[in-house]
Amino acid sequence: MSSHHSNPRSLLNTAARSLIDRVERAGRPPMAAMTPAQAREFYDIGGPMLDLQPAPHVDRVHDFTIPARDGHAMPARLYAPHSDQPLPVLLYIHGGGFTVGSLTTHDVLCRQLSRQGRCAVVSLDYRLAPEHRFPTAVHDSWDALNWLHQNGQTLGLDSRRLAVGGDSAGGTLSAVCALMARDAGLTLALQLLFYPGCGGRQDTASHHTFGQGFMLDKATIDWFFDGYIAAHDRDDWRFAPGNAPDHSGLAPAWIGLAECDPLVDEGVRYADTLRMAGVQVELEIYRGVIHGFITMGRAIPDALQAHADAGKALQHAFES
């Protein structure tokens, strides 16, 4: 890996470098200087400006709710191509450090995954920190996966062909759901992980190399995690899936990482952990791009390649 690079900024591709320069020139306050409500609003408005416009067409887009274990109605959005047959389905869990992100910020990505994967996608609005701390997001994600498994047919879905996926914090939650699914005997076709957080301590080389000036700064990660989880819970595998005692028997994984990302080393390490446990893993590292790039398709065109690769992985997993 390129983690000990003496001039890590030279690794950035032109699009990523240009985006970082524009953001730095704009001099926006970091999320950590905002309240969680302000940070969410900022991301809901600013995030989609970097993504594909207009949003790609999907035949069916439908808002509904999924009940959590405590009776809370979780907003969710179904994306589906036209089909006379029940469709396989991906539960999509958005990123945003467990603190920000919504159905809005990941709308384009979910449309792309539905189109490229030729499947239905259900995007989940799980509850966010700091109002809802660990393990609420884990419970919400798992409750949604179980609900889809048991009730997917009411939405025209083939719930025997079920996958889970997400980016960043949502990738963490997806990896955790895959572990819980194995333990519960629920068979998943795929775990689709875009730059997931997998360790509890943020102490790999890439956290140092890319900790400043690559969009996701160390200060932001600390702010996210301090709001979400207590220090003494950080080694819990439901926060750091790399710490699970056993990774055998898990669903096949497709893992897409960004080269210039604080999280890249723990993503590579998780891929290795899964492989050593006999899990089928496909790992893609997108060169010269930064954390968050898959929802920045207008600013960073490499996102389109990642969408296509993830779509192929979904198609393949649902066919096999």
C-alpha positions in Angstrom: 0.0 0.0 0.0 1.0 3.6 -0.5 0.3 4.6 3.1 3.9 5.7 3.9 4.2 7.9 0.9 6.3 11.0 1.4 4.0 13.2 -0.6 0.6 11.6 -0.4 -1.1 14.5 -2.3 0.8 13.5 -5.4 -1.2 10.3 -5.4 -4.5 12.2 -6.1 -5.9 12.1 -9.6 -6.8 15.3 -11.3 -10.5 15.3 -10.5 -10.0 14.5 -6.8 -7.2 17.2 -6.5 -9.4 19.8 -8.2 -12.3 19.0 -5.9 -10.1 19.3 -2.7 -8.7 22.6 -4.0 -12.2 24.0 -4.6 -13.4 23.0 -1.2 -10.3 24.5 0.5 -10.7 27.7 -1.4 -14.4 27.9 -0.4 -13.2 27.9 3.2 -16.2 26.2 4.6 -16.3 25.4 8.3 -15.6 21.8 9.2 -18.6 19.7 10.3 -17.0 19.4 13.7 -17.6 23.1 14.1 -21.3 22.7 13.5 -24.2 21.2 15.5 -25.3 17.8 14.3 -28.5 19.4 12.9 -26.4 22.0 10.9 -24.0 19.3 9.7 -26.9 17.2 8.4 -28.5 20.1 6.6 -25.1 21.1 5.1 -24.6 17.5 3.8 -28.2 17.2 2.5 -27.7 20.4 0.4 -24.0 20.2 -0.4 -23.6 16.5 -0.9 -25.9 16.1 -3.9 -24.3 19.0 -5.7 -21.2 16.8 -6.3 -23.3 13.9 -7.6 -24.7 13.1 -11.0 -27.3 15.5 -12.2 -30.1 14.9 -13.3 -30.6 11.9 -11.1 -30.6 8.7 -13.2 -34.1 7.4 -14.0 -35.5 4.4 -12.1 -38.9 3.0 -13.0 -40.3 2.7 -9.5 -39.4 4.9 -6.5 -41.5 4.4 -3.5 -41.3 5.8 0.1 -42.4 3.6 3.0 -41.5 2.8 6.6 -40.0 -0.2 8.3 -40.7 -0.9 12.0 -37.7 -1.0 14.4 -37.8 -3.3 17.5 -39.0 -0.4 19.7 -41.8 0.6 17.4 -40.0 3.5 15.7 -41.0 3.8 12.0 -37.8 4.0 10.0 -38.2 5.9 6.7 -37.1 3.8 3.7 -37.1 4.2 0.0 -37.5 1.4 -2.6 -35.9 1.7 -6.0 -36.8 -0.9 -8.6 -36.7 -1.5 -12.4 -39.9 -2.6 -14.0 -40.3 -6.4 -13.7 -43.0 -9.0 -13.9 -41.0 -11.3 -11.6 -40.1 -10.7 -7.9 -36.8 -8.8 -7.8 -33.7 -9.6 -5.7 -33.0 -6.8 -3.3 -30.1 -4.9 -1.7 -30.7 -3.2 1.7 -28.6 0.0 1.4 -27.2 1.6 4.6 -25.8 5.1 3.9 -22.6 6.6 5.2 -22.0 9.8 7.2 -20.1 8.8 10.3 -23.3 7.5 12.1 -24.2 11.2 12.4 -25.2 12.7 9.0 -26.6 11.3 5.8 -30.1 10.6 4.6 -32.2 9.1 1.8 -31.4 12.4 0.0 -27.6 12.2 0.2 -27.5 8.6 -1.2 -30.4 8.9 -3.7 -28.2 8.9 -6.9 -26.1 6.0 -5.7 -29.1 3.9 -4.9 -30.5 4.6 -8.3 -27.2 3.6 -9.9 -27.0 0.4 -7.9 -30.6 -0.5 -8.9 -29.9 0.2 -12.6 -26.5 -1.4 -12.8 -27.4 -4.3 -10.5 -30.7 -4.9 -12.2 -32.2 -5.3 -8.8 -34.4 -3.5 -6.2 -32.6 -1.4 -3.7 -34.1 -0.4 -0.3 -32.4 2.7 1.2 -32.7 2.9 5.0 -33.0 6.1 7.2 -31.7 4.6 10.4 -31.5 6.7 13.5 -28.4 8.9 13.9 -26.0 10.0 16.6 -25.6 11.8 18.9 -29.3 11.6 19.6 -29.2 7.9 19.1 -25.9 6.4 20.2 -24.4 3.0 19.6 -25.9 0.4 19.2 -29.1 2.0 17.9 -27.8 2.1 14.3 -26.8 -1.5 14.5 -30.2 -2.6 15.8 -32.0 -0.4 13.2 -30.0 -1.9 10.3 -30.5 -5.5 11.5 -34.2 -4.9 12.1 -34.6 -3.6 8.6 -32.7 -6.6 7.1 -34.9 -9.0 9.0 -38.0 -7.2 8.0 -37.0 -7.3 4.3 -36.2 -11.0 4.7 -39.7 -11.7 6.2 -41.8 -9.1 4.4 -40.1 -8.3 1.1 -42.7 -10.2 -0.9 -45.3 -7.5 0.0 -43.2 -5.1 -2.1 -42.8 -7.5 -5.0 -39.3 -8.6 -3.9 -37.7 -12.0 -3.8 -36.5 -12.0 -0.2 -34.6 -15.2 -0.7 -32.2 -13.2 -2.8 -31.1 -10.6 -0.3 -27.9 -8.5 -0.1 -26.7 -5.8 2.3 -24.5 -2.9 1.4 -23.3 0.5 2.4 -20.5 3.1 2.3 -18.2 4.2 5.2 -20.3 4.0 8.4 -23.0 2.2 6.4 -20.3 -0.2 5.2 -19.4 -0.9 8.8 -23.1 -1.5 9.6 -23.4 -3.8 6.5 -20.4 -5.9 7.6 -21.9 -6.2 11.1 -25.3 -7.2 9.6 -23.5 -9.9 7.5 -22.0 -11.3 10.8 -25.3 -11.2 12.5 -27.0 -12.8 9.5 -24.6 -15.7 9.6 -25.2 -16.2 13.3 -29.0 -16.1 12.8 -28.9 -18.6 9.8 -30.1 -15.9 7.4 -28.4 -16.4 4.0 -27.2 -13.3 2.2 -26.1 -13.3 -1.5 -23.5 -10.5 -1.0 -22.1 -7.9 1.4 -21.3 -4.8 -0.7 -18.8 -2.6 1.2 -17.6 0.8 0.0 -14.7 2.0 2.1 -16.1 0.5 5.4 -14.7 1.3 8.8 -13.5 -2.0 10.2 -11.3 -1.2 13.1 -12.0 0.4 16.5 -8.9 2.5 17.0 -8.2 4.5 13.8 -4.5 3.8 14.2 -3.5 2.3 10.8 -0.8 4.0 8.7 -3.4 5.4 6.3 -5.1 7.2 9.1 -1.8 9.1 9.6 -1.0 9.5 5.9 -4.4 10.7 4.8 -5.5 12.3 8.1 -5.4 15.9 6.9 -6.3 17.4 3.6 -8.1 14.5 1.9 -11.7 15.6 2.6 -12.3 13.2 5.6 -10.1 14.7 8.2 -9.1 13.1 11.5 -10.9 15.8 13.4 -14.2 14.9 11.6 -13.7 11.2 12.3 -13.1 11.9 16.0 -16.2 14.2 16.1 -18.4 11.5 14.4 -17.2 8.7 16.7 -17.2 10.6 19.9 -20.9 11.4 19.3 -21.7 7.8 18.4 -19.8 5.5 20.8 -18.2 5.5 24.2 -14.4 5.0 24.3 -14.9 1.7 26.3 -17.1 0.3 23.5 -14.8 0.9 20.6 -13.4 -2.6 20.4 -16.9 -4.1 20.2 -17.2 -6.0 16.9 -20.5 -4.2 16.2 -18.5 -1.1 15.8 -15.3 -2.7 14.6 -16.3 -5.8 12.6 -12.6 -6.7 12.1 -12.7 -7.6 15.8 -15.4 -10.3 15.5 -14.1 -13.6 16.9 -14.9 -15.6 13.8 -15.3 -14.5 10.2 -15.9 -17.9 8.6 -19.2 -18.7 6.8 -19.9 -15.1 5.9 -21.6 -14.0 2.7 -19.3 -13.3 -0.2 -17.9 -9.7 -0.1 -17.4 -7.1 -2.7 -15.2 -4.4 -1.2 -14.5 -1.1 -3.0 -11.8 1.2 -1.5 -10.4 4.7 -2.3 -6.6 4.8 -2.4 -6.3 8.2 -0.7 -8.6 7.5 2.2 -7.8 7.2 6.0 -9.9 4.0 6.0 -8.1 2.2 3.1 -5.7 0.1 5.3 -8.5 -1.2 7.5 -10.5 -2.1 4.4 -7.6 -4.0 3.0 -7.0 -5.7 6.3 -10.7 -6.7 6.5 -10.5 -8.2 3.0 -7.5 -10.2 4.1 -9.3 -11.3 7.3 -12.3 -12.5 5.3 -10.1 -14.4 2.8 -8.2 -16.1 5.6 -11.5 -17.3 7.0 -12.4 -18.8 3.6 -14.9 -16.1 2.5 -15.0 -15.2 -1.2 -13.8 -11.6 -1.6 -13.5 -9.3 -4.5 -11.4 -6.2 -3.7 -11.2 -3.1 -5.9 -9.0 -0.2 -4.9 -9.8 2.9 -7.0 -6.6 4.8 -7.6 -6.1 8.5 -6.9 -9.6 9.1 -5.3 -10.8 10.0 -1.8 -13.2 8.8 0.8 -16.8 9.6 -0.3 -16.0 9.5 -4.0 -18.9 7.1 -4.9 -21.5 9.9 -4.2 -19.5 12.5 -6.1 -20.0 11.3 -9.6 -20.2 14.8 -11.1 -17.0 15.9 -9.5 -15.1 12.6 -9.6 -16.0 10.5 -12.7 -14.2 7.4 -11.2 -17.5 7.0 -9.3 -19.2 5.7 -12.4 -16.6 2.8 -12.7 -17.3 1.9 -9.1 -21.0 2.0 -9.7 -20.6 -0.4 -12.7 -18.3 -2.7 -10.8 -20.6 -2.9 -7.8 -23.6 -3.5 -10.1 -21.8 -6.4 -11.8 -21.0 -7.9 -8.4 -24.7 -7.6 -7.4 -25.9 -9.2 -10.7 -23.4 -12.0 -10.3 -24.3 -12.6 -6.7 -28.1 -12.7 -7.4 -27.6 -15.0 -10.4 -25.5 -17.6 -8.6 
